[in-house]
């Protein structure tokens, strides 16, 4: 399979999976409440920070089987599945004042995780990426995987 077809298939899978994880009324209400209580960052503002080489921890909270889809490359990259954050985050990111950008595919899980990290683990500078990887790709930015750099072609 040539690289273009592979990238197209990967991006199709990303977009289909986003609709499969729509959630219930309860989960959508929890997500909406979390978004009101925590800070967020747009793909454009995150790109500026990455380009400026700001000190950023990129925290990917997707499940391990999702990671091969590709990741956003920042200054420091950590992968901890959302269900393991309470157990592993403090050993991975020791500085409670570190600037942490939490992301997932759609941004929904990242909003919930950001609320937990802020309220329960007491990190001070945590934001979630609005729209997650889907919005990052939609804004024209690259993700990286074992296949190399991938970009959404419109």
Secondary structure, DSSP 8 states (H G I E B T S, - for coil): --HHHHHHHHHHHHHHHHHHT---HHHHHHHHHHHHHSEEE-HHHHHHHHHTT---EEEE-S-GGGGGG-B---SEEEE--GGGHHHHHHHH---TTSEEEEE-SSSHHHHHHHHHHHHTS--SEEEEETTHHHHHHHTT--EEETTEEE----
